[in-house]
Amino acid sequence: MKPNEAIGYLPEERPPFVKLLLYALQQVIVMFPATVTVALVTGFQVSTTIFASGLATLCFILITGRKIPLYYGSSFAYLTAIASMCAAEGFEKVDGILPTEAIQYAQFGIILSGLVSIAAGILVRAFGRKVVETILPASVTGPVAMIIGLTLAGNALSDAIPNVAEATAQSGWWTVVALVTLISTILYSKYLKGFLGQLPLLLGALTGCLAAAAALAFDVNLFREMPAAALEASAWRLGDGSVFAVPAFSLPRVSWTAAVAIMPIAIATIPESTAHMYQLDIYVNDVSRKKGKEPKYSLIDLLDRNLIGDGLCDMVSGFVGGPAGTNYGENISTMAITKVFSIPVIAAAAIIAMVISFFTPLIQVIYGIPLAVIGGLEIYLFGAIAAQGIAIMIEKKVDMFSSKNIAVIASIMVIGIGGNYTFGGNIPFFGLQIPCIAGAAVFGILLNLLLSVGEKKDKT
């Protein structure tokens, strides 16, 4: 081993095959919990979601000229939007899976949402990075992230705590398993370090499943079976499909309700994706210096490519039947810890994910996760999304004594949360049904721009 090899791998460097495979498997493991959870919560096909994440990642690598080592996965930001769209169209999940028609409508909105990120990338290329901060300041993106998490609070609790008139052994164990999942996930995220510290969701889910397994000794079965619809929707099966089945691909169908609900959510992922590029730029140049190379990786200058790539990946994922997403902070953290920023590793991880999606036994394991475990994870995840909105405003030092900022934040919060709990997610507006998050985001952007007219900038 060469001395510099121990330091890490830069984007264009390729580790030896065995190491490359192990590093790639690690990236898949890190990506898996969040991406799979999005599929389970939304009702999208798990196998298709996993395949879409791998395919979109490969496309991202090619679109960005093999210069940006980022993994694309499903985003929690779109959960409420998809739920709102389904409510507006009257779709309901059957055995945890949305009807194919509902997924097809959502695909249309997801594909169009890619246009938002592409437009942001084009603006950055034309006018520089500051244009994103002008249109989407932290006083807008912060509260939008908060309402995305808070409007999902009801979903989390309904999955974690069964709504029964009288307590039974089943309902009691259900609540216990949800609490075990929640508390263990929180403890893992706080106290575990290194590689295991990047897997709190996976470890929390495993702990919750162990608690559910303990309930079997008391004749309480919380585990679920893979819905027949998941296999029946497969594009092709080998025999009965018990071992090998092609994911359930579907083509999008036009739905302007889905477009209105889903498109604006891309606004919330742009700041996250931008922050990831700043992080990556620092990490990669640090490895470059330690390897004795001149710092040549100005990855932040590729922000326009990143945003355009993100948008095109939404389109790719949406076209085959996967949820919308963005690049994953979990994978970036893993690269930062291991110092492995190799693009061939990310490409190998994408290929592994695509291969996994074809094997039914693994998909059955994923579908078998008890709803109580998912509910426990959701309490943590959805709350974390809301907390991230606060973190965005703290990080960007939003002036909470500014009348403009207070007006923007207050309007977004009340429209977003009030619309969800009063009108069920869609606000009646002059005969139209406007999804509360989309309406809150658009109103906040327009109000911020209006109140910024004639405002003097503080040069300091």
C-alpha positions in Angstrom: 0.0 0.0 0.0 1.3 3.4 -0.9 1.6 5.9 2.0 -0.9 8.3 0.4 -3.4 5.6 -0.2 -4.1 5.3 3.5 -5.2 8.9 3.6 -8.2 8.4 1.3 -9.4 8.5 -2.3 -10.1 11.6 -4.3 -13.1 11.7 -6.8 -11.2 10.5 -9.8 -9.3 7.7 -7.9 -10.4 4.1 -7.9 -9.6 1.8 -4.9 -8.6 -1.9 -5.5 -11.6 -4.0 -6.5 -12.2 -5.7 -3.1 -12.0 -2.3 -1.2 -14.2 -0.7 -3.8 -16.8 -3.3 -3.3 -16.7 -3.0 0.5 -16.8 0.8 0.3 -19.8 0.6 -2.1 -21.7 -1.8 0.1 -21.2 0.6 3.0 -22.7 3.5 0.9 -25.7 1.3 0.1 -26.2 0.4 3.8 -26.1 4.1 4.7 -28.6 5.0 1.9 -31.0 2.2 2.6 -32.8 3.2 5.8 -34.1 6.6 4.6 -34.8 5.6 1.0 -36.7 2.5 2.0 -38.6 4.4 4.8 -39.8 7.0 2.2 -41.2 4.1 0.0 -43.0 2.5 3.0 -44.5 5.8 4.2 -45.6 7.1 0.9 -46.9 3.7 -0.4 -44.5 3.6 -3.4 -43.2 0.2 -4.5 -40.0 -0.6 -2.5 -38.2 -2.4 -5.2 -38.9 0.4 -7.7 -37.7 3.0 -5.3 -34.4 1.2 -4.6 -33.9 0.7 -8.4 -34.7 4.4 -9.1 -32.2 5.7 -6.5 -29.4 3.6 -8.1 -30.4 4.6 -11.7 -30.7 8.3 -10.8 -27.3 8.2 -9.1 -25.6 6.8 -12.2 -27.3 9.5 -14.3 -26.1 12.1 -11.8 -22.5 11.0 -12.2 -22.8 11.2 -16.0 -24.7 14.5 -16.0 -22.1 16.2 -13.8 -19.2 14.9 -15.9 -18.0 12.4 -13.2 -16.8 15.3 -11.0 -19.2 15.3 -8.1 -19.3 12.2 -5.8 -22.9 12.3 -4.5 -25.5 9.6 -4.0 -29.2 10.4 -4.9 -31.9 9.0 -2.7 -35.6 9.6 -1.9 -36.4 12.8 0.1 -38.7 13.0 3.1 -39.6 16.6 2.0 -42.2 15.3 -0.5 -44.1 13.0 1.9 -46.9 15.6 2.7 -47.2 16.7 -0.9 -47.8 13.1 -2.1 -50.3 12.5 0.8 -52.1 15.8 -0.1 -52.3 14.8 -3.8 -53.7 11.4 -2.9 -56.3 12.9 -0.5 -57.4 15.4 -3.3 -57.7 12.6 -5.8 -59.4 10.2 -3.4 -56.6 7.5 -3.4 -56.0 5.3 -0.4 -53.2 2.8 0.2 -54.1 -0.9 0.1 -51.9 -3.1 2.3 -49.5 -0.2 2.5 -49.2 0.3 -1.3 -50.7 3.1 -3.4 -52.8 2.1 -6.4 -50.7 2.2 -9.6 -52.8 5.1 -10.9 -51.9 7.2 -7.9 -48.2 6.5 -8.3 -48.5 7.4 -12.0 -50.1 10.8 -11.1 -47.4 11.4 -8.5 -44.8 10.6 -11.2 -46.1 13.4 -13.3 -45.7 15.9 -10.4 -42.2 14.5 -9.5 -41.0 14.9 -13.1 -42.2 18.5 -13.2 -40.6 19.2 -9.8 -37.3 18.5 -11.5 -37.8 21.7 -13.5 -37.5 23.8 -10.3 -34.0 22.5 -9.5 -33.0 22.8 -13.1 -34.2 26.4 -13.2 -32.2 27.1 -10.0 -29.1 25.6 -11.6 -29.6 27.7 -14.7 -30.0 30.9 -12.6 -26.8 30.0 -10.7 -24.9 29.5 -13.9 -26.2 32.8 -15.3 -26.0 35.1 -12.3 -23.9 33.3 -9.6 -24.7 31.6 -6.4 -26.2 34.7 -4.6 -29.3 34.5 -6.7 -30.5 31.4 -4.9 -30.1 33.2 -1.5 -32.1 36.2 -2.9 -35.1 34.1 -4.0 -34.8 31.5 -1.3 -33.4 33.1 1.8 -33.3 31.1 5.1 -36.4 33.0 6.3 -38.3 31.1 3.6 -36.5 27.7 3.4 -36.3 27.4 7.2 -40.1 27.6 7.9 -40.9 25.5 4.8 -38.7 22.7 6.2 -40.4 23.1 9.5 -43.9 22.8 8.2 -42.9 19.8 6.1 -42.0 18.0 9.3 -44.8 19.3 11.5 -47.6 18.5 9.1 -46.5 14.9 9.2 -46.7 14.6 13.0 -50.2 13.1 12.8 -49.0 10.4 10.4 -46.2 9.5 12.7 -48.4 9.1 15.8 -51.1 7.2 14.0 -48.5 4.7 12.9 -46.8 4.5 16.3 -50.0 4.3 18.5 -53.0 2.2 17.4 -56.3 4.0 17.6 -58.4 1.4 19.6 -61.2 1.9 22.1 -59.9 -0.6 24.6 -56.4 -1.7 25.3 -55.4 -5.1 24.2 -52.2 -7.1 24.2 -51.7 -6.3 20.5 -52.1 -2.5 21.0 -49.9 -2.6 24.1 -47.0 -4.3 22.4 -47.5 -2.0 19.4 -46.9 1.0 21.5 -44.0 -0.6 23.3 -42.3 -1.5 20.0 -42.8 2.0 18.7 -41.2 3.5 21.9 -38.3 1.0 21.8 -37.7 2.0 18.2 -37.8 5.7 18.9 -35.7 5.7 22.0 -33.1 3.3 20.7 -32.7 5.4 17.4 -32.2 8.6 19.4 -29.6 6.9 21.7 -27.8 5.4 18.7 -27.7 8.8 16.9 -26.3 10.5 20.0 -23.8 8.0 21.4 -22.6 5.8 18.5 -19.5 7.0 16.7 -17.7 6.2 13.5 -19.3 3.9 11.0 -22.1 2.7 13.3 -22.8 6.4 14.1 -24.0 6.7 10.5 -26.6 4.0 10.9 -29.0 5.1 13.7 -32.1 4.5 11.5 -31.0 1.0 10.5 -30.0 0.0 14.0 -33.1 1.5 15.5 -35.3 -0.4 13.1 -33.4 -3.6 13.9 -33.9 -3.0 17.6 -37.6 -2.4 17.1 -37.9 -5.6 15.1 -36.2 -7.5 18.0 -38.8 -6.1 20.4 -41.5 -7.2 17.9 -39.9 -10.6 17.8 -40.1 -10.8 21.6 -43.8 -10.1 21.4 -44.2 -13.4 19.4 -43.5 -15.2 22.7 -46.8 -13.7 23.9 -48.7 -14.7 20.8 -48.7 -11.2 19.4 -47.5 -10.9 15.8 -46.7 -7.4 14.6 -44.8 -8.4 11.5 -46.4 -8.0 8.2 -46.4 -10.0 5.0 -45.4 -8.6 1.6 -48.6 -7.4 -0.1 -49.7 -9.4 -3.0 -50.0 -6.2 -5.0 -46.2 -5.6 -4.7 -45.5 -8.8 -6.6 -48.4 -8.7 -8.9 -47.3 -5.2 -10.1 -43.9 -6.6 -11.1 -43.0 -6.0 -14.8 -41.7 -9.7 -15.1 -41.2 -12.6 -12.7 -39.1 -15.7 -12.8 -41.5 -18.5 -12.1 -43.7 -17.4 -9.2 -41.4 -14.5 -8.5 -40.4 -15.8 -5.0 -36.7 -15.3 -5.9 -36.5 -12.9 -8.8 -38.9 -10.2 -10.0 -38.4 -7.1 -12.1 -39.4 -4.0 -10.2 -42.9 -2.6 -10.8 -42.1 0.1 -13.3 -44.9 2.5 -14.4 -45.3 5.4 -16.8 -46.5 8.8 -15.6 -50.0 10.1 -16.2 -50.9 13.8 -16.4 -52.3 15.2 -13.2 -52.2 19.0 -12.6 -53.3 18.4 -9.0 -50.1 16.4 -8.5 -48.1 19.0 -10.3 -49.4 21.8 -8.0 -48.9 19.7 -4.9 -45.4 18.3 -5.6 -43.5 20.9 -7.8 -43.0 23.6 -5.1 -41.5 21.1 -2.6 -38.3 21.2 -4.7 -37.8 24.6 -3.2 -37.0 23.0 0.1 -34.4 20.6 -1.3 -32.3 23.3 -3.0 -30.7 24.8 0.1 -30.0 21.3 1.4 -28.3 20.3 -1.9 -26.4 23.5 -1.9 -25.1 23.0 1.7 -23.9 19.5 0.7 -21.8 21.0 -2.0 -20.1 23.4 0.4 -19.4 20.5 2.8 -18.0 18.3 0.0 -15.7 21.0 -1.3 -14.1 21.4 2.2 -13.7 17.6 2.7 -12.3 16.8 -0.7 -9.7 19.6 -0.6 -8.7 18.5 2.9 -7.9 15.0 1.5 -6.1 16.6 -1.5 -3.8 18.6 0.8 -3.0 15.6 3.0 -2.1 13.6 -0.1 0.4 16.4 -1.1 -1.6 17.7 -4.1 -2.3 21.2 -4.9 -5.9 22.1 -3.9 -7.6 21.9 -7.3 -11.1 20.8 -6.4 -13.4 23.8 -6.5 -16.5 21.7 -6.3 -18.6 24.6 -5.1 -18.1 26.1 -8.6 -20.0 23.1 -9.9 -23.1 24.1 -7.9 -25.0 24.8 -11.1 -24.3 21.3 -12.4 -25.3 19.8 -9.1 -28.7 21.5 -9.1 -29.4 20.7 -12.7 -28.3 17.1 -12.0 -30.6 17.0 -9.1 -33.5 18.1 -11.2 -32.8 15.7 -14.0 -32.5 12.8 -11.4 -36.0 13.7 -10.2 -37.2 13.3 -13.7 -35.4 9.9 -14.1 -36.7 8.6 -10.8 -40.2 9.9 -11.5 -40.2 8.4 -15.0 -39.6 4.8 -13.8 -41.9 5.1 -10.8 -39.7 6.2 -7.9 -40.1 9.1 -5.4 -38.5 12.5 -5.8 -35.2 13.0 -3.9 -31.9 14.8 -3.6 -28.3 14.0 -2.7 -27.8 12.3 0.6 -26.1 13.9 3.7 -25.7 10.4 5.2 -23.5 9.3 2.3 -21.5 12.6 2.5 -20.9 12.0 6.2 -19.7 8.4 5.5 -17.3 9.7 2.9 -16.0 12.4 5.3 -15.3 9.7 8.0 -13.7 7.2 5.6 -12.0 9.8 3.4 -13.2 7.8 0.4 -14.6 10.3 -2.2 -14.1 8.0 -5.1 -16.8 8.4 -7.8 -16.2 4.8 -9.0 -17.3 3.7 -5.4 -20.5 5.8 -5.7 -21.2 4.3 -9.1 -20.6 0.7 -7.8 -23.0 1.5 -4.9 -25.7 2.6 -7.4 -25.2 -0.6 -9.4 -25.5 -2.8 -6.2 -28.7 -1.0 -5.2 -30.2 -1.7 -8.7 -29.3 -5.4 -8.5 -30.8 -5.8 -5.0 -34.1 -4.4 -6.2 -34.7 -7.5 -8.4 -34.5 -10.1 -5.5 -37.8 -10.8 -3.8 -36.6 -12.2 -0.5 -34.9 -8.9 0.4 -38.0 -6.9 -0.6 -40.1 -9.3 1.6 -37.9 -8.5 4.6 -38.4 -4.8 4.0 -42.2 -5.1 3.7 -42.3 -7.2 6.8 -41.1 -4.4 9.1 -43.9 -3.8 11.7 -45.9 -0.6 11.3 -45.0 0.2 14.9 -41.3 0.3 14.0 -42.0 2.6 11.1 -44.1 4.8 13.4 -41.2 5.0 15.9 -38.8 6.0 13.2 -41.3 8.6 11.8 -41.6 10.5 15.1 -37.8 11.0 15.1 -37.5 11.6 11.3 -40.3 14.1 10.9 -39.3 16.0 14.0 -35.8 16.1 12.7 -37.0 17.6 9.5 -38.8 20.4 11.5 -35.7 20.9 13.6 -33.5 21.2 10.5 -35.7 24.2 9.5 -34.7 25.9 12.8 -31.1 25.0 12.2 -31.2 26.6 8.8 -32.3 29.9 10.2 -29.7 29.7 13.0 -26.9 28.8 10.6 -27.8 31.7 8.3 -28.3 34.1 11.3 -31.9 35.1 10.4 -32.8 38.3 12.2 -35.9 37.4 14.3 -36.4 41.0 15.2 -36.9 42.0 11.6 -40.5 42.8 10.8 -40.1 41.5 7.3 -38.7 38.1 8.5 -41.3 37.7 11.2 -44.1 38.4 8.6 -42.6 35.9 6.1 -42.0 33.1 8.7 -45.4 33.6 10.4 -47.3 33.5 7.2 -45.6 30.3 6.0 -46.0 28.6 9.4 -49.7 29.4 9.8 -50.7 28.7 6.2 -48.7 25.4 6.1 -49.8 24.0 9.5 -53.3 25.5 9.6 -54.1 24.4 6.1 -53.1 20.8 7.0 -55.1 20.5 10.2 -58.1 22.6 9.2 -58.6 21.6 5.6 -56.8 18.2 5.6 -53.9 19.4 3.5 -55.6 21.3 0.7 -56.7 24.9 1.2 -59.8 26.1 -0.8 -58.8 29.2 -2.7 -61.2 30.7 -5.2 -62.5 27.3 -6.2 -59.1 25.7 -6.3 -57.6 23.2 -3.9 -54.1 24.4 -3.1 -51.8 22.0 -1.2 -50.9 23.8 2.1 -47.1 23.4 1.9 -47.0 24.4 -1.8 -49.3 27.4 -1.0 -47.3 28.4 2.0 -44.0 28.2 0.1 -45.1 30.2 -2.9 -46.8 32.8 -0.6 -43.6 33.1 1.5 -41.4 33.6 -1.6 -43.7 36.3 -3.1 -44.1 38.1 0.3 -40.4 38.1 0.9 -39.7 39.5 -2.6 -42.4 42.2 -2.1 -41.1 43.3 1.2 -37.5 43.3 -0.1 -38.3 46.1 -2.7 -36.4 49.2 -1.8 -34.7 47.5 1.1 -31.1 48.7 1.8 -28.5 46.1 2.1 -26.2 46.1 5.1 -22.7 46.2 3.5 -21.1 44.9 6.7 
